[in-house]
Amino acid sequence: MAGWYAGYFDESGTDSKSGVVGVAGIISDVSRWEAFSVEWEAAIIDFGLKDDPGYFHMTDFESPHAAPYKDWPEKVKHERLNRLLDIILKYELSSVSCLIPKDSFECLIEPDAKMVCGGPYGLAAMDCFHQLQSTLVGVDGWIEYVFEDGVSVGKGELLTLYDCLKTYGRLNMSNLRMLSLAFRDKRMYLPLQAADILVYELVKEFPRQMGWGKRLPRRYPLKRLRESLTQWHYLDDERLRAWNQALLNLQVI
């Protein structure tokens, strides 16, 4: 199967208060994304979000205080979120994610390695790019990687990473099937809102994966998103050490 694909990615945890950085992306072909956007915007308008048509933000949706979601009964919220999840599952080909504990990153990634990836956000994105090589088995095509614009720290790390990928031959654009790296407005590029839901749920799941605190059941949105082809993980100490060495190796090419 050959064609032109787009992966829409979002992040969580680049603020100083968070102990984990997460990057998650959803991949599909361009024609599927076009159909996705039509259905997604229709759903959002049906929800009465006419002042900001086509926009949905999971953090606000989950907040008990954010308008207009705070006025939605729980049953309505459940039904509407499920409608959005149905649309995601209908059109996506695959999803990837990587979560990195910030303290572990700082301890295990050496300064020269950080120069290549830019920071934990850049490394999480790099890991997602590499996952796609094995996740999309049988897919022959180039991928446009699209991230939300406006995240200044994360954007800087991604641009550092992108420059390094172009400079060093071992991890080149062809190996990653990278057509381009773009930053777009989440209100206008609706698949970014689907990635927002995914990364939100994965960061919520992280303490459960780590065994921290009370072991609550997995949230239902993440259970539903697992119905498609997924490649989700966090970088433990062993994986971080492996990435550290790989990034250092790039420095000597």
Order of alpha helices (4+ residues) and beta strands (2+ residues): beta-beta-alpha-alpha-alpha-beta-alpha-alpha-alpha-beta-alpha-alpha-beta-alpha-alpha-beta-alpha
